[in-house]
Amino acid sequence: MMRSVLSRRDCLGYAIGGVGAATLASCQTSAPKDDRGDIPLKVLAEAKGLRFGTAVNQSQLSDEKYVEIVRRECGSIVAENEHKRYTINPAPDVWNYGPGDAIASFAKDNDLHLRGHTLLWHKAEWSPKWVNELEFKTTAEAEAQLRNYVTKLAQRYNPQVYAWDLVNEAIDDQTGAFRETSFSAVMGENIIDYCFQLAQEHAPDAR
């Protein structure tokens, strides 16, 4: 990870580059520093109205050095794979919330914002095999299946999750075409609107 401290040379460079004396002064005095004398990246981001964070997986929570860096530098986190369907719902009757809950608990215990990723990964390669094999006879059947999953996930982490990635990788980056999945085979591109409607209903305060 790049050091977050702004050296005297950095500050002078900003001033010479046109940022001005105000930036120079803030580098020297106003930004709160940690016990090492560095300005945490989350503080630099907040000064610009941004959130700085990182992806975290459950196994990293036992790495004390890594966790120390996350606590010091980050204002938000997102689960790497723990909130994806192949982890949470790997089989029709299997619901595995443990890993996702561990990430959510870590965020809560350390006063970190939590981003949700993802309510629907619209790419067959990263969907559970059983989901890819679903064959819906009607749009209503597909909507009911999707509603069941998205509702459970959104409600479980509401209101902690401040923003959700709703429909991930829906467009083929090689062809520009809308990807086809077991859901879009009958719902088409309406799947995007439908997921936004579900999220608005069950996670109304999230972005």
LINQUI-V475982 format. One record per residue. N is the residue number from 1. SS is DSSP state (helix for helix, strand for strand, loop for the rest). PSI is psi as a letter, one per 30 degrees, with the letter a starting at -180 (NA if undefined). Layout:
n:N ss:SS psi:PSI
n:N ss:SS psi:PSI
//
This chain:
n:1 ss:loop psi:k
n:2 ss:loop psi:k
n:3 ss:loop psi:k
n:4 ss:loop psi:f
n:5 ss:loop psi:k
n:6 ss:loop psi:j
n:7 ss:loop psi:l
n:8 ss:helix psi:e
n:9 ss:helix psi:e
n:10 ss:helix psi:e
n:11 ss:helix psi:e
n:12 ss:helix psi:e
n:13 ss:helix psi:e
n:14 ss:helix psi:e
n:15 ss:helix psi:e
n:16 ss:helix psi:e
n:17 ss:loop psi:f
n:18 ss:loop psi:f
n:19 ss:loop psi:e
n:20 ss:loop psi:l
n:21 ss:helix psi:f
n:22 ss:helix psi:e
n:23 ss:helix psi:e
n:24 ss:helix psi:e
n:25 ss:helix psi:e
n:26 ss:helix psi:e
n:27 ss:helix psi:e
n:28 ss:helix psi:e
n:29 ss:helix psi:e
n:30 ss:helix psi:e
n:31 ss:loop psi:k
n:32 ss:loop psi:k
n:33 ss:loop psi:l
n:34 ss:loop psi:a
n:35 ss:loop psi:f
n:36 ss:loop psi:f
n:37 ss:loop psi:g
n:38 ss:loop psi:l
n:39 ss:loop psi:j
n:40 ss:loop psi:k
n:41 ss:helix psi:e
n:42 ss:helix psi:e
n:43 ss:helix psi:e
n:44 ss:helix psi:e
n:45 ss:helix psi:e
n:46 ss:helix psi:e
n:47 ss:loop psi:f
n:48 ss:loop psi:g
n:49 ss:loop psi:g
n:50 ss:loop psi:l
n:51 ss:loop psi:k
n:52 ss:loop psi:k
n:53 ss:strand psi:a
n:54 ss:strand psi:l
n:55 ss:strand psi:k
n:56 ss:strand psi:k
n:57 ss:loop psi:l
n:58 ss:helix psi:e
n:59 ss:helix psi:f
n:60 ss:helix psi:f
n:61 ss:helix psi:f
n:62 ss:helix psi:f
n:63 ss:loop psi:j
n:64 ss:helix psi:e
n:65 ss:helix psi:e
n:66 ss:helix psi:e
n:67 ss:helix psi:e
n:68 ss:helix psi:e
n:69 ss:helix psi:e
n:70 ss:helix psi:e
n:71 ss:helix psi:e
n:72 ss:helix psi:e
n:73 ss:helix psi:f
n:74 ss:loop psi:k
n:75 ss:loop psi:f
n:76 ss:strand psi:l
n:77 ss:strand psi:l
n:78 ss:strand psi:k
n:79 ss:strand psi:k
n:80 ss:loop psi:e
n:81 ss:loop psi:f
n:82 ss:loop psi:f
n:83 ss:loop psi:g
n:84 ss:loop psi:l
n:85 ss:helix psi:e
n:86 ss:helix psi:f
n:87 ss:helix psi:e
n:88 ss:helix psi:e
n:89 ss:loop psi:i
n:90 ss:loop psi:f
n:91 ss:strand psi:l
n:92 ss:loop psi:e
n:93 ss:loop psi:g
n:94 ss:strand psi:k
n:95 ss:loop psi:j
n:96 ss:loop psi:i
n:97 ss:loop psi:f
n:98 ss:helix psi:e
n:99 ss:helix psi:e
n:100 ss:helix psi:e
n:101 ss:helix psi:e
n:102 ss:helix psi:e
n:103 ss:helix psi:e
n:104 ss:helix psi:e
n:105 ss:helix psi:e
n:106 ss:helix psi:e
n:107 ss:helix psi:e
n:108 ss:helix psi:e
n:109 ss:helix psi:f
n:110 ss:loop psi:g
n:111 ss:loop psi:h
n:112 ss:loop psi:k
n:113 ss:strand psi:k
n:114 ss:strand psi:k
n:115 ss:strand psi:k
n:116 ss:strand psi:k
n:117 ss:strand psi:j
n:118 ss:strand psi:l
n:119 ss:strand psi:e
n:120 ss:strand psi:j
n:121 ss:strand psi:j
n:122 ss:loop psi:i
n:123 ss:loop psi:j
n:124 ss:helix psi:e
n:125 ss:helix psi:e
n:126 ss:helix psi:g
n:127 ss:loop psi:l
n:128 ss:loop psi:k
n:129 ss:helix psi:e
n:130 ss:helix psi:e
n:131 ss:helix psi:e
n:132 ss:helix psi:f
n:133 ss:loop psi:f
n:134 ss:loop psi:k
n:135 ss:loop psi:j
n:136 ss:loop psi:k
n:137 ss:loop psi:f
n:138 ss:loop psi:l
n:139 ss:helix psi:e
n:140 ss:helix psi:e
n:141 ss:helix psi:e
n:142 ss:helix psi:e
n:143 ss:helix psi:e
n:144 ss:helix psi:e
n:145 ss:helix psi:e
n:146 ss:helix psi:e
n:147 ss:helix psi:e
n:148 ss:helix psi:e
n:149 ss:helix psi:e
n:150 ss:helix psi:e
n:151 ss:helix psi:e
n:152 ss:helix psi:e
n:153 ss:helix psi:e
n:154 ss:helix psi:e
n:155 ss:helix psi:e
n:156 ss:helix psi:e
n:157 ss:loop psi:g
n:158 ss:loop psi:k
n:159 ss:loop psi:g
n:160 ss:loop psi:e
n:161 ss:strand psi:k
n:162 ss:strand psi:f
n:163 ss:strand psi:k
n:164 ss:strand psi:k
n:165 ss:strand psi:j
n:166 ss:strand psi:e
n:167 ss:strand psi:j
n:168 ss:strand psi:k
n:169 ss:loop psi:h
n:170 ss:loop psi:f
n:171 ss:strand psi:k
n:172 ss:loop psi:j
n:173 ss:loop psi:f
n:174 ss:loop psi:e
n:175 ss:loop psi:f
n:176 ss:loop psi:g
n:177 ss:loop psi:l
n:178 ss:strand psi:k
n:179 ss:loop psi:k
n:180 ss:loop psi:k
n:181 ss:loop psi:l
n:182 ss:loop psi:f
n:183 ss:loop psi:e
n:184 ss:helix psi:f
n:185 ss:helix psi:f
n:186 ss:helix psi:f
n:187 ss:helix psi:f
n:188 ss:loop psi:a
n:189 ss:loop psi:f
n:190 ss:helix psi:f
n:191 ss:helix psi:e
n:192 ss:helix psi:e
n:193 ss:helix psi:e
n:194 ss:helix psi:e
n:195 ss:helix psi:e
n:196 ss:helix psi:e
n:197 ss:helix psi:e
n:198 ss:helix psi:e
n:199 ss:helix psi:e
n:200 ss:helix psi:e
n:201 ss:helix psi:e
n:202 ss:helix psi:f
n:203 ss:loop psi:i
n:204 ss:loop psi:f
n:205 ss:loop psi:f
n:206 ss:loop psi:l
n:207 ss:loop psi:NA
//
